[in-house]
């Protein structure tokens, strides 16, 4: 069990979710797999879901509705959570 100030992270990989398919094909045909993976993580005790590819922000609303916990498909979605950023410039990374 995590101690004070620590958290435990769990990971699920979605078969077929390559950068090519997610970026250029808009993850076509993968939404159900992403929904299932997120639901599995919540069933295991996750109280939030993040992804490592901002291109999945296309499915932000569907993922959030499906799992009922906070979802951040892009690091930029977390900007409103931090009202006073440590720096004046925002940066984003792509898959």
Secondary structure, DSSP 8 states (H G I E B T S, - for coil): ---TT---------TT--HIIIIISTTTT-HHHHHHHHHHHHHTT-SEEE-S-GGGGGGHHHHHHHH-SEEESSGGGGGGG-SS-SSSS------
